[in-house]
Amino acid sequence: MSYHPSKDISQVQAPQIPRDQKVNGDHDDDHDDERITIDEINQQQYQTKVSQRLSCKAPSNIINISSSPMQKVIPPLNFCPVERHLYRSGQPTPLNHGFLKQLDIRNIVWLAAEDPSDDFLEFADNNDIAVHCIADMGDGGANPWDGLSENSITQALRIITNKDYYPILVCCGMGRHRTGTVIGCLRRLQGWNLASVSEEYRRFTGSKGGRILVELLIEAFDMSSIPIDESMAPEWLLSQ
């Protein structure tokens, strides 16, 4: 067995580390410093791009809306188009006046037993709208639950079948029974069957349903009492 004497530890020199090389613990700090520097540069570039975009002018075809329209367009209770330029509803309130202006209503057929409200009459007067009060005290009485007489129905239909009165709004207090009576008789003139007429009428009566009296009036209405003048009738009535 050979024996090699060990070297004197005190004479062993530690390895020299180059000045430009760091130990592992210091190496991570360099990357952290480098990463922070890159993040700062990216942030500066991002802010520069945002500033450039904000400084660009918006295209001329883009409209900036700073607030919603001030005027609200609200239709009256139970409003519905019947035919071209012919509409039905309950009594309009001041909230509905802007909506009616857009329809350019020229005549209103008022079917309720009571007089229209003062706001309604003032609106009609200010906008050159004629109000035809068909039902009076002698027609069905003052009770709003009473139905229209055949005379009142005839008067209303003579206006509706004359295109010179258009655009027309047919209405009563709620736009249900009296308005439904006149529109139902108009449908009879158009050749609708009774089942379709009743279905349309009940669509506006709400949860309480229709009234038998109204449906009987529509069924018994004498259509020959409304002669149709082809020179004065609306086109949609002649095309039936």
Residue, then its C-alpha position, 0 to 999 in steps of 0.5 A: m500500500s502506498y501512502h501519499p502525505s496530505k497537503d498542508i491546508s494552509q497552503v491551499q489557495a481558494p479559486q479566484i472568481p473573475r470580477d465580472q462574474k457573480v455568485n449565484g445569489d448576486h446573479d438573481d439580483d441582476h435579472d431583477d434589476e434588468r426586469i424592472t428596467i424593461d418594465e419601466i421602458n414598456q410602460q413609457q412606450y405604452q403611455t406614449k402610444v395612448s397619448q398619441r391615440l388620444s391626440c388623434k381627431a375622431p372621424s367626422n362621421i362619428i357623433n358624440i352623444s353626451s346625453s339622452p333625448m329629453q323628450k319621451v315618446i309614450p303611446p296612449l293606453n291601449f294604443c294600436p294601429v287599425e289600418r293605415h293612418l287609422y288608430r285606436s286608444g284610450q284617452p291620451t294624457p299629456l305624456n302622450h302628446g309628443f307621440l300623437k304629434q308624430l302621427d300628425i293626427r287631424n281628427i279625433v273621434w271621441l266615443a265616451a259619454e263624458d267630455p274629454s279632459d281639458d288637457f286633451l282639448e287644449f292639446a287638440d286646439n293647439n295642434d289644429i285637431a278636430v275633436h268629434c264628440i259622437a256620444d252625447m247625453g241623449d245617446g246611451g245616457a251619462n252612464p259610461w257603462d252604457g253601450l253606443s247606439e246604432n246612431s252613434i256607431t253610424q256617425a263614427l263610421r261615416i267619418i272613418t270611411n271618409k279619407d278626407y278626415y285622415p289621419i284619425l284617432v278613435c278613442c274613449g276613456m279606456g279604449r276598450h268597449r266603445t272603441g271596440t264597438v266601432i272598430g268591430c263594426l268597421r271590421r264587419l264592413q271589411g268582411w271579417n267573420l264574427a270570430s275574428v272580430s270578437e277575438e280582436y275586441r277581447r284583446f283590448t278588454g283586459s282580464k275582465g273580458g268582453r261584454i256580451l252587449v258589445e258583441l251583440l251590437i257588432e253582430a246586429f249592426d246594419m252594414s247597409s246603413i254605411p254606404i261606401d263612396e269609392s271616391m272618398a273611401p280609403e284605399w285599404l277599405l276598397s281593397q277588401 
